[in-house]
Amino acid sequence: MPAKPRRTPGPALGIKTQPRQQRSVDTYEQILTVTAQLLGEVGIERLSTNLVCERLGISPPALYHYFPNKYAIVHELGTRLMAAQDAVVAAWVTPQTMALPGARFQQALAQMFTQMFQLTRQRPEGVWVLRALRAVPALQALRLESHQRVTRLITEAFADAYPKVDTARMLVTVRLAVDMGSAALDLLFDAPELDPDAVSRTLAAMISSELLALRKAAG
């Protein structure tokens, strides 16, 4: 019987030391800022800790005091970006929003997606971190965890507004909606010729039609 292939452990992603003194905090934040800039210039494959140190004017040991490798830096950037995106959804998703009349619900959904797109586009690391999270297997869990959090937020609010909802159907519908939103966000950055407002309206129409059907079924 052939032996099972051994799984190669991924890169360490944890922060080695949390900065406490202001000077350390400044260095830590500068490492993140420069990494975000370099991601946009050279991409995740060519990015290196030596390049970050060279651009920032610090020694490698100064960087390694906080981060074990480049993936840990990008992981921290991704954690911050996912938290900012999740906060947009958290501010939007309430039982009151879930119970809005159909046209207003669709409009609110489009506005929320537009806000998330603008937030991501305005952050220096936004699009490049999104692409890194999609391309690097070790970083993909960040997006998965964010999708799970957002799915939970929406399903809880929906169930509060419509206690008789079919829970199994709701979970499938909401998770698909979350993944559609993520794919649409990727699309806007991969195909900048598309009109963001048109994408937002179309996405909202597609998702709201299924959620409104759930509402109707729940009475």
Backbone as a chain_set.jsonl record, in Angstrom:
{"seq": "MPAKPRRTPGPALGIKTQPRQQRSVDTYEQILTVTAQLLGEVGIERLSTNLVCERLGISPPALYHYFPNKYAIVHELGTRLMAAQDAVVAAWVTPQTMALPGARFQQALAQMFTQMFQLTRQRPEGVWVLRALRAVPALQALRLESHQRVTRLITEAFADAYPKVDTARMLVTVRLAVDMGSAALDLLFDAPELDPDAVSRTLAAMISSELLALRKAAG", "coords": {"N": [[0.855, -1.184, 0.0], [0.7, 2.138, -0.962], [2.474, 4.793, 0.599], [0.947, 7.526, 2.297], [1.111, 10.818, 1.016], [3.16, 13.204, 2.632], [2.044, 16.082, 4.282], [3.111, 19.283, 3.565], [4.065, 21.667, 5.882], [2.625, 24.928, 6.115], [3.766, 28.381, 5.773], [4.786, 30.163, 8.742], [2.414, 32.25, 10.3], [1.844, 33.834, 12.405], [2.197, 36.762, 14.504], [5.273, 37.642, 15.89], [6.08, 39.344, 17.992], [4.206, 41.662, 19.782], [4.073, 45.125, 19.31], [4.812, 47.588, 21.795], [5.933, 49.975, 22.918], [5.93, 53.385, 21.714], [7.787, 53.906, 19.673], [8.285, 51.345, 18.728], [5.742, 50.664, 17.844], [5.494, 52.481, 15.749], [7.491, 51.549, 13.98], [6.485, 49.001, 13.421], [4.021, 49.622, 12.164], [5.002, 50.991, 9.961], [6.313, 48.955, 8.597], [4.112, 47.458, 7.75], [2.857, 49.368, 6.106], [4.787, 49.852, 4.082], [5.023, 47.288, 3.024], [2.471, 46.975, 1.937], [2.619, 48.906, -0.089], [4.679, 47.854, -1.684], [3.548, 45.454, -2.48], [1.734, 46.293, -4.397], [3.523, 47.166, -6.291], [5.351, 45.086, -7.0], [4.104, 42.63, -6.64], [2.961, 39.554, -5.005], [4.673, 37.354, -5.364], [7.257, 38.315, -5.955], [7.7, 39.923, -3.835], [9.611, 40.454, -0.878], [11.076, 40.032, 2.376], [13.568, 41.211, 2.57], [13.388, 43.175, 0.606], [11.429, 44.814, 1.699], [12.782, 45.683, 3.996], [14.916, 47.057, 2.805], [13.565, 49.139, 1.463], [12.441, 50.441, 3.62], [14.592, 51.051, 5.193], [15.626, 49.619, 7.364], [17.13, 47.044, 9.415], [17.183, 43.495, 8.668], [16.888, 41.895, 11.106], [15.381, 43.693, 12.653], [12.908, 43.703, 11.416], [12.269, 40.971, 11.599], [11.883, 40.752, 14.264], [9.235, 41.23, 14.68], [7.764, 39.952, 12.608], [7.772, 36.714, 11.102], [8.11, 36.187, 8.399], [7.358, 37.168, 4.974], [4.75, 36.422, 4.438], [3.449, 36.486, 6.858], [3.316, 39.207, 7.321], [1.623, 40.052, 5.253], [-0.57, 38.583, 6.016], [-1.35, 39.908, 8.346], [-2.061, 42.381, 7.239], [-4.186, 41.469, 5.669], [-5.922, 40.539, 7.659], [-6.681, 42.932, 8.843], [-7.956, 44.189, 6.681], [-10.1, 42.396, 6.133], [-11.485, 42.669, 8.544], [-12.298, 45.341, 8.389], [-13.97, 45.245, 6.138], [-15.898, 43.418, 7.082], [-17.0, 44.958, 9.096], [-18.453, 46.844, 7.7], [-20.568, 45.299, 6.721], [-21.644, 44.476, 9.182], [-22.638, 46.869, 10.221], [-24.724, 47.287, 8.54], [-26.41, 45.045, 8.518], [-29.198, 44.358, 10.071], [-32.121, 43.298, 11.904], [-34.117, 45.093, 11.178], [-33.253, 46.076, 8.71], [-33.401, 43.707, 7.223], [-36.133, 43.454, 7.051], [-37.041, 45.45, 5.397], [-39.115, 46.977, 2.839], [-39.364, 45.449, -0.447], [-38.117, 46.921, -2.706], [-36.677, 48.903, -1.359], [-35.063, 47.337, 0.222], [-33.452, 46.077, -1.703], [-32.151, 48.335, -2.717], [-30.748, 49.186, -0.429], [-29.022, 47.049, -0.115], [-27.455, 47.248, -2.443], [-26.226, 49.696, -1.932], [-24.713, 49.062, 0.332], [-22.882, 47.212, -0.736], [-21.558, 48.88, -2.564], [-20.361, 50.656, -0.776], [-18.553, 48.909, 0.474], [-16.89, 48.276, -1.687], [-15.79, 50.815, -2.246], [-14.458, 51.336, 0.155], [-12.499, 49.298, 0.096], [-11.11, 49.957, -2.241], [-10.046, 52.434, -1.559], [-8.236, 51.929, 0.453], [-4.73, 51.644, 0.844], [-3.587, 49.098, 0.606], [-5.628, 47.556, -0.299], [-6.733, 46.233, -2.901], [-4.499, 44.724, -3.619], [-3.945, 43.123, -1.441], [-6.306, 41.646, -1.373], [-5.947, 40.16, -3.716], [-3.666, 38.713, -3.037], [-4.657, 37.168, -0.929], [-6.32, 35.549, -2.331], [-4.585, 34.189, -4.002], [-2.55, 32.882, -2.567], [-2.269, 29.873, -0.962], [-1.87, 29.521, 1.831], [-2.933, 31.803, 2.907], [-5.589, 31.846, 2.335], [-7.478, 31.069, 4.175], [-8.197, 33.28, 5.641], [-10.063, 34.724, 4.105], [-12.078, 32.795, 3.959], [-12.811, 32.562, 6.66], [-13.801, 35.147, 7.074], [-16.012, 35.118, 5.324], [-17.558, 33.217, 6.619], [-18.104, 34.532, 9.051], [-19.603, 36.746, 8.16], [-21.748, 35.449, 6.942], [-22.909, 34.322, 9.209], [-23.691, 36.651, 10.617], [-25.648, 37.723, 8.885], [-27.546, 35.638, 8.676], [-28.397, 35.427, 11.324], [-29.614, 37.939, 11.766], [-31.603, 37.808, 9.822], [-33.119, 35.628, 10.698], [-34.042, 36.662, 13.105], [-35.773, 38.61, 12.166], [-37.528, 37.069, 10.697], [-38.758, 34.595, 12.094], [-39.876, 32.137, 11.308], [-38.501, 31.216, 9.157], [-37.148, 28.952, 6.744], [-34.53, 27.312, 7.895], [-32.379, 25.773, 6.836], [-32.539, 26.303, 4.083], [-32.165, 29.047, 4.167], [-29.51, 29.275, 5.106], [-28.032, 28.182, 2.969], [-28.741, 29.98, 0.919], [-27.843, 32.475, 1.906], [-25.093, 32.02, 2.269], [-24.288, 31.553, -0.37], [-24.908, 34.053, -1.394], [-23.065, 35.672, -0.028], [-20.644, 34.702, -1.051], [-21.031, 35.353, -3.733], [-20.989, 38.138, -3.546], [-18.324, 38.544, -2.779], [-17.023, 37.529, -5.059], [-17.94, 39.37, -6.944], [-16.72, 41.67, -6.032], [-14.007, 41.064, -6.465], [-14.173, 40.926, -9.238], [-14.639, 43.603, -9.994], [-12.171, 44.761, -9.516], [-10.53, 43.25, -11.128], [-11.543, 43.708, -13.615], [-11.558, 46.62, -14.45], [-12.904, 48.19, -16.267], [-15.584, 47.852, -15.994], [-18.679, 49.224, -14.806], [-18.948, 50.25, -11.558], [-21.347, 50.95, -10.189], [-23.316, 49.773, -11.787], [-22.638, 47.081, -11.494], [-23.087, 46.804, -8.745], [-25.872, 47.293, -8.579], [-26.887, 45.196, -10.163], [-25.929, 42.916, -8.824], [-27.245, 43.272, -6.356], [-29.898, 43.019, -7.162], [-29.978, 40.33, -7.963], [-29.341, 38.929, -5.591], [-31.245, 39.906, -3.749], [-33.634, 39.002, -4.815], [-33.72, 36.273, -4.19], [-33.583, 36.352, -1.391], [-35.895, 37.776, -0.797], [-37.754, 35.93, -1.685], [-37.364, 33.982, 0.241], [-38.313, 35.358, 2.457], [-41.023, 35.626, 1.783], [-41.815, 32.948, 1.785], [-41.5, 32.426, 4.45], [-43.539, 33.719, 5.563]], "CA": [[0.0, 0.0, 0.0], [1.58, 3.304, -1.028], [2.406, 5.689, 1.75], [0.27, 8.789, 2.053], [2.062, 11.919, 0.921], [3.232, 14.05, 3.822], [1.647, 17.457, 4.042], [4.145, 20.266, 3.89], [3.491, 22.742, 6.688], [2.672, 26.252, 5.506], [4.608, 29.351, 6.475], [4.263, 30.708, 9.999], [1.652, 33.459, 10.027], [1.626, 34.59, 13.633], [3.081, 37.872, 14.855], [6.213, 37.167, 16.902], [6.068, 40.263, 19.131], [3.322, 42.809, 19.635], [4.769, 46.338, 19.743], [4.23, 48.252, 22.958], [6.401, 51.357, 22.975], [5.523, 54.127, 20.526], [8.762, 53.713, 18.598], [8.049, 50.012, 18.171], [4.48, 50.736, 17.105], [5.772, 53.191, 14.505], [8.219, 50.635, 13.088], [5.536, 47.943, 13.049], [3.075, 50.166, 11.191], [5.754, 51.31, 8.742], [6.525, 47.681, 7.895], [2.857, 47.143, 7.085], [2.616, 50.35, 5.041], [5.726, 49.615, 2.985], [4.649, 46.014, 2.401], [1.298, 47.245, 1.097], [3.09, 49.619, -1.279], [5.465, 46.948, -2.52], [2.631, 44.485, -3.079], [1.216, 46.893, -5.614], [4.605, 47.393, -7.261], [6.051, 43.888, -7.462], [3.293, 41.426, -6.496], [3.265, 38.701, -3.863], [5.763, 36.421, -5.634], [8.547, 39.015, -5.905], [7.825, 40.585, -2.539], [10.487, 39.766, 0.069], [11.371, 40.814, 3.577], [14.739, 42.047, 2.28], [12.917, 44.328, -0.151], [10.756, 45.682, 2.671], [13.821, 46.31, 4.829], [15.652, 48.01, 1.97], [12.722, 50.301, 1.226], [12.176, 51.115, 4.884], [15.85, 51.468, 5.795], [15.853, 48.951, 8.636], [17.847, 45.781, 9.268], [16.288, 42.331, 8.729], [16.499, 41.52, 12.47], [14.341, 44.6, 13.152], [11.637, 43.212, 10.879], [11.994, 39.63, 12.12], [11.456, 40.884, 15.653], [7.775, 41.242, 14.668], [7.181, 39.048, 11.618], [8.718, 35.659, 10.716], [8.268, 36.109, 6.949], [6.497, 38.108, 4.245], [3.356, 35.996, 4.492], [2.897, 36.948, 8.135], [2.994, 40.639, 7.155], [0.425, 40.128, 4.412], [-1.657, 38.037, 6.832], [-1.814, 40.993, 9.215], [-2.778, 43.316, 6.368], [-5.443, 40.835, 5.307], [-6.776, 40.517, 8.848], [-7.237, 44.276, 8.992], [-8.883, 44.451, 5.588], [-11.306, 41.616, 6.343], [-12.215, 43.265, 9.668], [-12.934, 46.569, 7.9], [-15.089, 44.847, 5.285], [-16.93, 42.819, 7.927], [-17.645, 46.034, 9.85], [-19.452, 47.449, 6.799], [-21.735, 44.414, 6.746], [-22.216, 44.48, 10.53], [-23.4, 48.105, 10.394], [-25.882, 47.222, 7.641], [-27.276, 43.879, 8.683], [-30.022, 44.374, 11.266], [-33.465, 42.78, 11.603], [-34.883, 46.152, 10.512], [-32.847, 46.064, 7.297], [-33.929, 42.496, 6.599], [-37.58, 43.577, 6.882], [-37.38, 46.573, 4.525], [-39.85, 46.622, 1.615], [-38.489, 44.866, -1.471], [-37.305, 47.875, -3.463], [-35.749, 49.562, -0.437], [-34.072, 46.337, 0.626], [-32.509, 45.933, -2.813], [-31.344, 49.557, -2.769], [-29.838, 49.173, 0.711], [-28.002, 46.038, -0.402], [-26.553, 47.828, -3.441], [-25.451, 50.746, -1.269], [-23.734, 48.411, 1.196], [-21.811, 46.666, -1.571], [-20.795, 50.025, -3.068], [-19.533, 51.14, 0.332], [-17.449, 47.97, 0.661], [-15.982, 48.463, -2.814], [-15.072, 52.073, -2.074], [-13.53, 51.16, 1.271], [-11.379, 48.466, -0.348], [-10.348, 50.699, -3.242], [-9.369, 53.574, -0.944], [-7.134, 51.476, 1.314], [-3.537, 51.441, 0.003], [-3.286, 47.686, 0.383], [-6.875, 46.85, -0.561], [-6.844, 45.299, -4.018], [-3.346, 43.819, -3.675], [-4.119, 42.122, -0.395], [-7.355, 40.738, -1.849], [-5.364, 39.239, -4.7], [-2.761, 37.81, -2.323], [-5.471, 36.215, -0.176], [-6.891, 34.62, -3.303], [-3.541, 33.445, -4.718], [-1.643, 32.142, -1.678], [-3.068, 28.915, -0.192], [-1.74, 29.71, 3.276], [-3.678, 32.989, 3.311], [-6.977, 31.76, 1.899], [-8.364, 30.875, 5.325], [-8.685, 34.58, 6.098], [-11.295, 35.018, 3.384], [-13.075, 31.818, 4.364], [-13.292, 32.946, 7.993], [-14.617, 36.346, 6.907], [-17.283, 34.706, 4.731], [-18.323, 32.531, 7.657], [-18.592, 35.543, 9.997], [-20.643, 37.542, 7.517], [-22.908, 34.564, 6.811], [-23.537, 34.216, 10.531], [-24.339, 37.931, 10.922], [-26.852, 37.891, 8.065], [-28.548, 34.628, 9.026], [-28.969, 35.762, 12.638], [-30.523, 39.07, 11.594], [-32.753, 37.348, 9.032], [-33.938, 34.769, 11.562], [-34.708, 37.536, 14.065], [-36.872, 39.287, 11.48], [-38.464, 36.07, 10.167], [-38.49, 33.39, 12.903], [-40.387, 30.916, 10.686], [-37.752, 30.946, 7.941], [-36.538, 27.63, 6.557], [-33.144, 27.569, 8.281], [-31.445, 25.139, 5.906], [-32.575, 27.072, 2.833], [-31.581, 30.352, 4.444], [-28.052, 29.151, 5.198], [-27.498, 28.018, 1.611], [-28.954, 31.219, 0.168], [-26.986, 33.549, 2.418], [-23.688, 31.726, 1.979], [-24.093, 31.805, -1.795], [-24.932, 35.509, -1.574], [-21.791, 36.203, 0.468], [-19.606, 34.357, -2.02], [-21.291, 36.16, -4.926], [-20.496, 39.482, -3.272], [-16.869, 38.495, -2.822], [-16.62, 37.367, -6.454], [-18.215, 40.631, -7.635], [-15.67, 42.615, -5.619], [-12.837, 40.679, -7.252], [-14.434, 41.265, -10.637], [-14.49, 45.041, -10.203], [-10.744, 45.09, -9.553], [-9.917, 42.535, -12.245], [-12.087, 44.271, -14.856], [-11.878, 48.001, -14.066], [-13.752, 48.857, -17.255], [-16.977, 47.699, -15.597], [-19.248, 50.299, -14.0], [-19.229, 49.727, -10.207], [-22.756, 51.115, -9.837], [-24.079, 48.76, -12.516], [-22.368, 45.797, -10.838], [-23.778, 46.832, -7.447], [-27.324, 47.15, -8.781], [-27.178, 43.852, -10.676], [-25.7, 41.975, -7.724], [-28.311, 43.442, -5.368], [-31.128, 42.465, -7.73], [-29.882, 38.874, -7.961], [-29.376, 38.421, -4.223], [-32.491, 40.268, -3.07], [-34.742, 38.182, -5.314], [-33.732, 35.022, -3.42], [-33.896, 36.647, 0.01], [-37.315, 38.133, -0.738], [-38.494, 34.671, -1.798], [-37.29, 33.367, 1.572], [-39.216, 36.117, 3.314], [-42.39, 35.275, 1.425], [-42.058, 31.58, 2.243], [-41.544, 32.409, 5.924], [-44.765, 34.402, 6.016]], "C": [[0.891, 1.235, 0.0], [1.386, 4.21, 0.167], [1.691, 6.983, 1.356], [1.305, 9.908, 1.963], [2.011, 12.796, 2.171], [2.865, 15.475, 3.448], [2.763, 18.397, 4.464], [3.53, 21.392, 4.696], [3.638, 24.084, 5.982], [3.563, 27.186, 6.298], [3.954, 29.814, 7.771], [3.598, 32.051, 9.723], [1.442, 34.33, 11.258], [2.624, 35.723, 13.803], [3.975, 37.424, 16.005], [6.171, 38.025, 18.162], [5.106, 41.402, 18.84], [4.035, 44.07, 20.125], [4.04, 47.009, 20.905], [4.646, 49.717, 23.05], [6.086, 52.061, 21.662], [6.492, 53.935, 19.37], [8.576, 52.36, 17.925], [6.77, 49.984, 17.347], [4.708, 51.411, 15.758], [6.482, 52.288, 13.501], [7.296, 49.55, 12.55], [4.583, 48.435, 11.959], [3.769, 50.527, 9.878], [6.039, 50.059, 7.923], [5.27, 47.304, 7.117], [2.599, 48.077, 5.905], [3.51, 50.089, 3.836], [5.405, 48.301, 2.275], [3.448, 46.199, 1.483], [1.711, 47.949, -0.188], [3.812, 48.679, -2.232], [4.601, 45.876, -3.168], [2.088, 45.013, -4.399], [2.269, 47.063, -6.692], [5.162, 46.095, -7.842], [5.223, 42.607, -7.366], [3.782, 40.529, -5.378], [4.469, 37.8, -4.116], [7.132, 37.092, -5.473], [8.752, 39.775, -4.6], [8.744, 39.774, -1.63], [10.708, 40.661, 1.281], [12.603, 41.699, 3.355], [14.342, 43.308, 1.521], [12.215, 45.321, 0.772], [11.793, 46.425, 3.522], [14.59, 47.366, 4.048], [14.849, 49.281, 1.765], [12.546, 51.119, 2.511], [13.439, 51.631, 5.563], [16.07, 50.89, 7.173], [16.595, 47.644, 8.369], [16.852, 44.623, 9.3], [15.936, 41.908, 10.151], [15.404, 42.416, 13.053], [12.972, 44.162, 12.653], [11.27, 41.871, 11.502], [11.65, 39.652, 13.607], [9.931, 40.801, 15.746], [7.172, 40.172, 13.765], [8.194, 37.991, 11.189], [9.003, 35.613, 9.213], [7.295, 37.084, 6.288], [5.024, 37.729, 4.343], [2.688, 36.434, 5.794], [2.531, 38.43, 8.062], [1.717, 40.78, 6.352], [-0.785, 39.589, 5.175], [-2.216, 39.116, 7.753], [-2.567, 42.052, 8.417], [-4.146, 42.758, 5.983], [-6.42, 40.791, 6.459], [-7.446, 41.873, 9.039], [-8.257, 44.588, 7.899], [-10.178, 43.679, 5.772], [-12.146, 42.19, 7.48], [-12.942, 44.528, 9.225], [-14.125, 46.243, 7.009], [-16.234, 44.257, 6.108], [-17.698, 43.885, 8.702], [-18.695, 46.746, 8.995], [-20.726, 46.614, 6.812], [-22.42, 44.479, 8.106], [-23.066, 45.726, 10.782], [-24.703, 48.081, 9.593], [-26.892, 46.174, 8.051], [-27.953, 43.91, 10.052], [-31.367, 43.736, 10.911], [-34.326, 43.811, 10.869], [-34.536, 46.22, 9.017], [-33.44, 44.861, 6.577], [-35.422, 42.601, 6.296], [-37.989, 44.75, 5.999], [-38.233, 46.108, 3.348], [-38.886, 46.273, 0.487], [-37.573, 45.84, -2.175], [-36.284, 48.558, -2.575], [-34.671, 48.589, 0.042], [-33.015, 46.167, -0.464], [-31.596, 47.15, -2.907], [-30.327, 49.585, -1.638], [-28.709, 48.183, 0.495], [-26.986, 46.568, -1.405], [-25.663, 48.892, -2.807], [-24.377, 50.147, -0.364], [-22.58, 47.849, 0.386], [-20.945, 47.792, -2.137], [-19.873, 50.574, -1.992], [-18.336, 50.226, 0.557], [-16.418, 48.102, -0.461], [-15.146, 49.722, -2.633], [-14.06, 51.982, -0.934], [-12.297, 50.384, 0.83], [-10.497, 49.218, -1.323], [-9.532, 51.822, -2.614], [-8.215, 53.161, -0.038], [-5.912, 51.171, 0.447], [-3.277, 49.981, -0.341], [-4.46, 46.91, -0.185], [-6.841, 45.805, -1.649], [-5.71, 44.286, -4.008], [-3.411, 42.759, -2.599], [-5.218, 41.138, -0.786], [-6.786, 39.704, -2.807], [-4.415, 38.251, -4.038], [-3.546, 36.758, -1.549], [-6.086, 35.17, -1.096], [-5.823, 33.693, -3.872], [-2.71, 32.532, -3.831], [-2.452, 31.182, -0.804], [-3.031, 29.155, 1.316], [-2.57, 30.88, 3.795], [-5.173, 32.882, 3.032], [-7.951, 31.594, 3.055], [-8.925, 32.192, 5.837], [-10.001, 34.932, 5.413], [-12.411, 34.069, 3.803], [-13.675, 32.19, 5.719], [-14.171, 34.187, 7.923], [-15.984, 35.991, 6.331], [-18.169, 34.012, 5.763], [-18.899, 33.521, 8.669], [-19.76, 36.327, 9.405], [-21.913, 36.71, 7.324], [-23.651, 34.458, 8.13], [-24.289, 35.498, 10.899], [-25.666, 38.064, 10.175], [-27.932, 36.889, 8.47], [-29.184, 34.922, 10.38], [-29.961, 36.904, 12.522], [-31.784, 38.649, 10.842], [-33.684, 36.5, 9.893], [-34.661, 35.583, 12.627], [-35.924, 38.21, 13.435], [-37.948, 38.307, 11.029], [-38.223, 34.728, 10.88], [-38.927, 32.086, 12.239], [-39.613, 30.533, 9.417], [-37.22, 29.517, 7.923], [-35.031, 27.793, 6.762], [-32.15, 26.987, 7.279], [-31.387, 25.907, 4.586], [-31.924, 28.43, 3.023], [-30.062, 30.281, 4.461], [-27.422, 29.017, 3.815], [-27.589, 29.321, 0.837], [-27.99, 32.311, 0.605], [-25.526, 33.273, 2.105], [-23.372, 31.943, 0.503], [-24.056, 33.31, -2.071], [-23.621, 36.134, -1.14], [-20.674, 35.914, -0.535], [-19.791, 35.108, -3.341], [-20.766, 37.587, -4.729], [-18.99, 39.546, -3.334], [-16.37, 38.384, -4.258], [-16.844, 38.658, -7.244], [-17.175, 41.686, -7.279], [-14.378, 42.322, -6.369], [-12.987, 41.126, -8.703], [-14.201, 42.75, -10.907], [-13.025, 45.456, -10.264], [-10.032, 44.403, -10.717], [-10.367, 43.094, -13.6], [-12.517, 45.716, -14.588], [-12.723, 48.757, -15.082], [-15.235, 48.75, -16.905], [-17.411, 48.855, -14.698], [-19.595, 49.754, -12.618], [-20.693, 49.851, -9.805], [-23.622, 50.068, -10.527], [-23.878, 47.383, -11.892], [-23.11, 45.719, -9.512], [-25.27, 46.596, -7.618], [-27.69, 45.737, -9.246], [-27.015, 42.802, -9.586], [-26.843, 42.044, -6.715], [-29.621, 42.855, -5.878], [-31.123, 40.945, -7.662], [-30.037, 38.312, -6.543], [-30.726, 38.701, -3.567], [-33.663, 39.422, -3.556], [-34.853, 36.88, -4.524], [-34.103, 35.28, -1.96], [-35.365, 37.047, 0.17], [-38.194, 36.898, -0.886], [-38.481, 33.926, -0.472], [-38.261, 34.044, 2.52], [-40.673, 35.721, 3.055], [-42.749, 33.882, 1.93], [-42.204, 31.5, 3.753], [-42.783, 33.104, 6.466], [-44.43, 35.758, 6.558]], "O": [[1.752, 1.371, 0.869], [0.277, 4.371, 0.677], [1.819, 7.464, 0.23], [2.26, 9.943, 2.738], [0.935, 13.087, 2.695], [3.316, 16.004, 2.432], [3.287, 18.311, 5.575], [2.568, 22.016, 4.247], [4.65, 24.345, 5.331], [4.059, 26.828, 7.367], [2.729, 29.853, 7.884], [4.145, 32.888, 9.004], [0.919, 35.44, 11.157], [3.751, 35.655, 13.311], [3.481, 36.881, 16.994], [6.221, 37.499, 19.274], [5.177, 42.033, 17.785], [4.552, 44.085, 21.242], [2.812, 46.994, 20.979], [3.805, 50.595, 23.239], [5.986, 51.418, 20.617], [6.074, 53.814, 18.219], [8.693, 52.242, 16.705], [6.715, 49.361, 16.287], [4.177, 50.966, 14.74], [6.129, 52.258, 12.322], [7.329, 49.226, 11.363], [4.366, 47.753, 10.958], [3.183, 50.383, 8.805], [6.009, 50.099, 6.693], [5.351, 46.88, 5.964], [2.176, 47.637, 4.836], [3.042, 50.104, 2.697], [5.508, 48.218, 1.052], [3.408, 45.647, 0.383], [1.207, 47.622, -1.262], [3.582, 48.708, -3.441], [4.887, 45.437, -4.282], [1.994, 44.284, -5.386], [1.945, 47.1, -7.879], [5.416, 46.013, -9.043], [5.601, 41.593, -7.953], [4.884, 40.713, -4.861], [5.217, 37.505, -3.184], [8.056, 36.498, -4.917], [9.861, 40.219, -4.303], [8.669, 38.546, -1.61], [10.548, 41.88, 1.216], [12.676, 42.807, 3.886], [14.892, 44.382, 1.762], [12.391, 46.532, 0.637], [11.691, 47.632, 3.736], [14.881, 48.443, 4.568], [15.388, 50.382, 1.88], [12.508, 52.349, 2.471], [13.379, 52.53, 6.401], [16.62, 51.551, 8.054], [16.677, 47.194, 7.226], [15.784, 44.751, 9.898], [14.775, 41.582, 10.402], [14.59, 41.958, 13.855], [11.986, 44.242, 13.386], [10.122, 41.647, 11.887], [11.171, 38.653, 14.144], [9.391, 40.359, 16.761], [6.171, 39.552, 14.125], [9.353, 38.319, 10.936], [10.021, 35.062, 8.794], [6.505, 37.741, 6.966], [4.151, 38.597, 4.332], [1.491, 36.72, 5.815], [1.55, 38.861, 8.669], [0.825, 41.542, 6.725], [-1.9, 40.081, 5.0], [-3.431, 39.222, 7.917], [-3.593, 42.561, 8.868], [-5.141, 43.483, 5.972], [-7.621, 40.984, 6.265], [-8.632, 41.949, 9.359], [-9.3, 45.184, 8.168], [-11.257, 44.242, 5.587], [-13.374, 42.203, 7.4], [-14.078, 44.765, 9.636], [-15.17, 46.885, 7.108], [-17.401, 44.559, 5.86], [-18.897, 43.743, 8.94], [-19.714, 47.2, 9.516], [-21.829, 47.152, 6.904], [-23.648, 44.532, 8.177], [-24.087, 45.659, 11.467], [-25.663, 48.772, 9.931], [-28.098, 46.392, 7.942], [-27.355, 43.536, 11.061], [-31.712, 43.646, 9.733], [-35.162, 43.451, 10.04], [-35.414, 46.4, 8.173], [-33.924, 44.982, 5.451], [-35.925, 41.925, 5.398], [-39.182, 45.021, 5.865], [-38.095, 44.97, 2.9], [-37.745, 46.735, 0.462], [-36.365, 45.612, -2.238], [-35.145, 48.771, -2.989], [-33.518, 48.97, 0.24], [-31.82, 46.12, -0.173], [-30.398, 47.01, -3.151], [-29.175, 49.963, -1.849], [-27.568, 48.443, 0.876], [-25.784, 46.36, -1.238], [-24.475, 48.975, -3.117], [-23.26, 50.66, -0.298], [-21.421, 47.993, 0.776], [-19.722, 47.663, -2.183], [-18.726, 50.92, -2.274], [-17.228, 50.703, 0.803], [-15.214, 48.045, -0.211], [-13.933, 49.701, -2.841], [-12.943, 52.488, -1.044], [-11.172, 50.768, 1.154], [-9.272, 49.133, -1.247], [-8.438, 52.129, -3.088], [-7.311, 53.958, 0.213], [-6.041, 50.506, -0.581], [-2.81, 49.662, -1.434], [-4.319, 45.734, -0.522], [-6.911, 44.61, -1.362], [-5.917, 43.121, -4.347], [-2.985, 41.624, -2.812], [-5.085, 39.935, -0.559], [-7.105, 38.518, -2.718], [-4.36, 37.084, -4.428], [-3.155, 35.591, -1.511], [-6.341, 34.04, -0.681], [-6.112, 32.54, -4.193], [-2.214, 31.507, -4.299], [-3.247, 31.635, 0.02], [-4.046, 29.007, 1.997], [-2.877, 30.945, 4.985], [-5.942, 33.746, 3.453], [-9.126, 31.94, 2.93], [-10.015, 32.219, 6.408], [-10.943, 35.384, 6.064], [-13.555, 34.489, 3.982], [-14.891, 32.139, 5.905], [-15.175, 34.276, 8.63], [-17.004, 36.501, 6.795], [-19.386, 34.2, 5.773], [-20.044, 33.375, 9.098], [-20.776, 36.544, 10.066], [-23.022, 37.208, 7.52], [-24.88, 34.501, 8.164], [-25.397, 35.437, 11.431], [-26.678, 38.464, 10.751], [-29.101, 37.252, 8.594], [-30.379, 34.691, 10.566], [-31.038, 36.85, 13.115], [-32.89, 39.074, 11.177], [-34.904, 36.645, 9.819], [-35.776, 35.236, 13.016], [-36.965, 38.364, 14.073], [-39.129, 38.65, 10.978], [-37.566, 33.84, 10.337], [-38.4, 31.026, 12.576], [-40.023, 29.629, 8.689], [-36.887, 28.952, 8.964], [-34.339, 28.345, 5.906], [-31.179, 27.651, 6.916], [-30.306, 26.132, 4.04], [-31.211, 28.911, 2.143], [-29.397, 31.143, 3.887], [-26.41, 29.652, 3.519], [-26.633, 29.724, 0.175], [-27.39, 32.99, -0.229], [-24.793, 34.182, 1.717], [-22.308, 32.46, 0.164], [-23.262, 33.778, -2.887], [-23.113, 37.033, -1.81], [-19.856, 36.786, -0.828], [-18.809, 35.46, -3.995], [-20.172, 38.168, -5.638], [-18.43, 40.496, -3.881], [-15.412, 39.057, -4.64], [-16.041, 39.006, -8.109], [-16.794, 42.499, -8.121], [-13.724, 43.244, -6.857], [-12.047, 41.636, -9.312], [-13.629, 43.113, -11.935], [-12.672, 46.393, -10.98], [-9.04, 44.921, -11.231], [-9.661, 42.969, -14.6], [-13.712, 46.001, -14.507], [-13.207, 49.851, -14.79], [-16.055, 49.48, -17.461], [-16.614, 49.393, -13.93], [-20.454, 48.88, -12.507], [-21.231, 48.958, -9.151], [-24.554, 49.535, -9.926], [-24.826, 46.606, -11.772], [-23.698, 44.687, -9.187], [-25.866, 45.798, -6.895], [-28.672, 45.156, -8.786], [-27.851, 41.911, -9.437], [-27.352, 41.015, -6.271], [-30.374, 42.258, -5.108], [-32.142, 40.334, -7.341], [-30.767, 37.346, -6.323], [-31.288, 37.829, -2.903], [-34.589, 39.152, -2.79], [-35.959, 36.432, -4.222], [-34.854, 34.508, -1.364], [-36.002, 36.694, 1.163], [-39.263, 36.823, -0.28], [-39.477, 33.305, -0.099], [-38.95, 33.38, 3.295], [-41.448, 35.509, 3.988], [-43.848, 33.661, 2.439], [-42.917, 30.647, 4.281], [-43.047, 33.084, 7.668], [-45.323, 36.489, 6.988]]}, "num_chains": 1, "name": "protein.A"}
